[in-house]
Amino acid sequence: MAIAFAGQGATLVLLARRIEISEDLAKELKAKGTKVLPIQCDVTKTDEVNAAAALA
């Protein structure tokens, strides 16, 4: 879904428990000119979601 949004010109924040996943996709999208911020986050943990939102 992130690739589809990027294709429409969206700026993205990518969340994943393993930062490597977000960073790998971010690298691919940045190469195509997309603004993207990868963040490590477990969305089942409210404090991590709040921290990610603050960074975005």
Stockholm file with secondary structure:
# STOCKHOLM 1.0

chainA/1-56         MAIAFAGQGATLVLLARRIEISEDLAKELKAKGTKVLPIQCDVTKTDEVNAAAALA
#=GR chainA/1-56 SS CHHHHHHTTCCEEEEESSHHHHHHHHHHHHHTTCCEEEEECCTTCHHHHHHHHHHC
#=GC SS_cons        CHHHHHHTTCCEEEEESSHHHHHHHHHHHHHTTCCEEEEECCTTCHHHHHHHHHHC
//
